[in-house]
Structures are given as C-alpha cells and as structure tokens.
Amino acid sequence: MYTEHLRIPVGVGSLHVERVGRAGPAVVLLHGFGSCSFLWRAVAPRLADAGCTALAIDLLGHGESDRPVDVPYGLGAQAEYLERALTALRLGPVTVVGQDMGALVGLLLAAERPERITRLALLEPLEPDDLPGPAIRALQRTSALSALTANTLFGARPLLEPLLRDAVTHPAHMPDRLVARYLAPFVGDSGAAELLQRASAVTMSEDERQRLGDVRGDLLLWTGARATDDDVAARIERWRGVLPLASLRPIAVRPCGTLVAEDAPAALVAALLAWIA
C-alpha cells in the first residue's frame, strides 16, 4: 500500500510523518525510545486495509525528524510538538497508539487537550513514577561503565543493540538487518552522545505527572512482557492509581516482548481493531 512521507513544521523544526490510507478514522502511531516510525511498518498497512488512516510519526530528535539544538526534548515538550503536527495535518479527534515513552507522550497530550484524543492505547508504557525505566537505566549504566561517549568506533551500537534484542521474545524477530535499521539515525561520531541525550530527556515534571490523573476516556493497556501474573496484576493496579478517572482496558498477549509491533504485529492490529470497533 502506498505510503506518503510528509514533513510537518512544528515551530522548532519539522516532524517526519508516514501516512498510510486516506479515507478512514485517523490512528496516530507513536514509537518508543530507540525506535522510530519504522516500528509500525507491519501495523500501519493492516490498519489502512481495515479502513483507517494510519499516521506513524517520528518524535522530534528521532528517526527522520529534525534534531535542533537547545530545544526541550522532554515528554511534555514532545506532546506539544505532536499537537502542533496534528493541527497542521488538520486532523480532528484521533486514536493514539503509543509504545513505551510514546504512550506517555500520548497521555500528556490527552491530559492537556482531552478533545484531541478519542481513545488511547498504551503499549508496554513506561511507568511515570519509574522514569526513565529499566531499559534506559541499563543503557546509561553501560555507557558509564564503558565510556562509550568517548569511543566512536562502534557509535551507538553497543548501547542500543542490547535494548533492541531484549525487547523481543525470539532472536528471529530482531535480526542484524533490523538492528542496523534502528541504528541508522544514530550513525556517526556523535551517535552515542545523541542517543544518550535522548535518553536523558525521557522525563516529566511533577506537575505533568499530576496532570495524568485528569485523563479520562477509553484506554487500552497492553502490558505483561516477561512478567508473572502477579507482576501484571500489580502493574495494572499501579496504572489504575495513575489514571483514576480513565476506563482502563488491560490486555496481554503472551509470549510477547516489550516491542509489541515487532513481536506480534498481527495480534496487535487485531486487538486495536476490536477495541476501536
């Protein structure tokens, strides 16, 4: 299916948007840390085939979007850039599907502009009280131990590759060619430093954290990767505490890693379409 590649100005730079389908309700796809709109290549066409308009967006500083210096990259800032992009695209209320930190960007937009989002799917979302999350903390520890910011021989690969491979349940779901594709935005001498800068921006203020309590509406919570039933139940209860006014619909498909769109794209699309319908 034909994919349109768009550049959408948001004031501090431009966001790269891939649009698949033009006729149906808009579904906005937000990647997580260390990935980009490429994550949704097996999801967006399926959604379009089902009658939706899928828009996979590279957050500022990620993928093919601009990387301006001296601008905020925190989750709240990303939510504002997203709102500007949706306005420029002349979209009304949309469904948002967010992976890990992308889920928090969607939540912050829903808190700030509730009329913008009709429903929101959270795929293995980072927990607001545990930012930047276990995977990013592991990446930061690796950098500190290996002094990788001073070693440009391998760039960002030693930092990002373990995170990517650990995010799927089977090695075949993250072969070398996919690792290389996800690493592409971070090639070059500054790649590792840029990746670490993006990691340090996975934050939200206390005021933003509190605003999440205002989010209402229909939320799908996909959680359970590498967790026992008790862990999943505890995780869901924590999210009910974060989002007390929302109608939370938990779902877990196992086995599935944290990178849901790579590990189980067909199951994800089926769950999304059933939820939207």
N, C-alpha and C positions, 0 to 999 in steps of 0.2 A: 504494500500500500504506500502511496506517495506521502512523503514527509516534507513539510515546509520548514525551512530553517530561517528563523527570524532574529533580528537584533532589536531589542526594545530598550530605549533610553529610560533611565530611572533617576536622572539628576547627577549622580556621582559617577556614572558610567552606563554601560549597556549590558543587559542580560541576554544570554542566548536561550532561545525557546524553540523547541521542536514540536510542531503541531501536526497531528495525525487525525484526519477526519474533520469535516466542517459542518455537519448537519445537526448533530445531537447535543445533549447537555454537556457542559464543559466539565472535565475531570482534570484537575491540576496535579501533576506528579512531582514531588519534591524529594530529591536524593538526600542521602545522609553524608556523614563525614567520610572523606577519602574516596567518594564516588562522584557521579555527575549524571547528566540526563541519559547517558549511555546505559545506565542501570535499567531503564524502562523499555529497552528495545523489543523485548518479548511480551511486554504488557500493553503498551500503547496501541499497537495494531489490533490486538484482540479486543480492546475496549472500543476502538473505532469500528471494527467489524460488527460489534453489538449495538452500534448506533450512537456512540458517544463521540465527543470531540476531545481527544487526549492532548494535553499540553505538558510536555516534560521540560522543566526549567532548570537551568544551571544557576544556582545561587551565586551572588556576587563573589568573585575571587575563586570560583570553582569552574571546572570544565572549560567551556569556551567563552564564558562570560568575562567581562573586563576585570582587571586586578589593580584598581587605583591605589595609590599610596596615601597614607594619612587620612583614611576614612574608616568609620567604625564597621566592624565585621561581626559584632555580637548578634545573638539570636533575635533580639528586638529590632536591631537595625535591618537584619535580613527580612523580617516581617514587613517593615516599612517599604523596602525596595520591592518586595513581592506585590504589595498593594499598588504601588505605582505602576508596575508592569501590567497587572490585571486591569487597571484603569486605562492604560494606554492601549490595551488589546480590546477595550470596550466590552468587557465581559460583565455580566450581571452576577448573581449569586452562583457559586461554583461548589463542586465537591472537591475536597483536597485529600490527597493520599500522601502521607509523609513518612519517610524512613528515618529512623533514629533521630538525629538532630533536625531533619526536615519536619518531623512530626511536631517538634517544639516550635518551629517557625510557624507552622500552621496553627497551632494552639494560640500563639501570641497574636496572630492576625485575627483569629476568632474572638479573642478577648478584647481587642482594640476596636474591631469593626465586625460585630456579630452579624450584620446584614449581608456581609460579603460571602459567608460560607454557609451552605445549606446542610452539609454533613462533612464529617472529618474522619479519616481512617488513620490510625496511629500504628505503624508497623515497627515492632520492637523499639518503642520510643525510649530515648534517654530519660532517666528519672530526674526531674528538676532539682531534687534535694541531693543528687549524687553526681552533679556535673564536674568534669566533662564526661564521666562514665568510665567503666573499667578498661575498655579497649584503648581509648585515647590516653589514659594514665599509663597503660603498658607501653604505648608508643613513646610517650615522653620519658619514661624510665629508660627505655632502650637508647634513646638519644643521649641522655645524661651519662649512661654507662659507657657508651661507645664514642662519645664526642663526634657524632656524625655530622654535625653542622660544620665542622672544620675539614671533613673528608668528602671531597666532591667526586671521588672515583665512582661510587655507585649511586650517588644522588639520594633520592628519597626511597629507593627500592628497599633497603634493609629496614626502613621504618614502616612502610605501607604494606609490603608483601605479606608479612605475618598476619596483619589485621585482616587482609582480604581472604587469605587461605583459611583462617579460623572462623570466618563468617559464613561458611557453607558446610554442609554435612558430608560431602564426598569430594575428594580431590578433583574428580572429573568435572565438577561444577565450577572450578576455578583453575583452568589450565594456564600454562605460561602465557599464551597469547592474550588471555583476558587480563592477567596481571599487568602485562605490558600496556594494554589499552587503558587501564585505570591509572597507570603511572604516567601516561603521556602528558597530562597537564603539569606534571612536576619534574620534567626532564631539565637537564642543565645544571650549572653550578649552584644556582640558588634554589633548586627544587626542594631539598631537605629543609632549608630555612623557611621557605614559603609554606610547606606543609605544617611545620611546627607553629608558624604564625596563625594558620587557620585553626589548629588545634587549641591554641591559647584563647581563641575568640569564641569557643563553644561555652558561652556564659550567659547568664541573665541576671538582672538586678533583683534585689529583694522585692521591689515594687512590681516588677514584671512577674516574678514568681507568685505574688499575692493575687495579681490580676487573673491568673489562671482559674482561680476559684469562681470567677464570674462567667466562665464559659458554660453555655447551655447547648442543648440540641443533641442530635444523634451521633454518637461517636463509636466507631469500631475500634477495638483494641486487640491487635494481633500480638500475642506475647507467649512465651514459653520455650524459646530456644535454649537447649541444654539446661533445662530446669526440671526439678521434680514437681509432682503435682502440688506438694505443699508450697514450694517456692512460687509456682504460678499463682496459687491462691493468695499468697501474701503480696505478690506483686500487684495483682488486681485490686486488692484492698487498699494498697498504698495509692493507686491511681484514683480509686473512689474518694479517697481523702483529698487528693489534689483537685479533683473535679467534682465537687459535691452536688452541683446543680445539673450536671450533664447526664444524659441517658447513655450509659456505658454498655456496649455490647462486646463481651470478651469472646475471642476465638483463638484457637491454637491448632495448627496442623503439624503433626509430627511424623517422621523426623523432618525438621526444617531448621536451618541456621538463622542467624540474625539478618543476613542479607536475603530477605524473603524473595525479592524479584529475580534473583539469580537461582535460588534453590528450588522454588516452587511457583513459577510464573502462572502456570495453568490453574493451580489451586487458588492462587491469589486472585486472579481475574474472576474465577467462578464465585468466590466469596464476595468480591466487590459488587459484581452484577446482581447477585441475590440480595445483597444489602441495599443497593440503590433501588432495585425494583420493589 
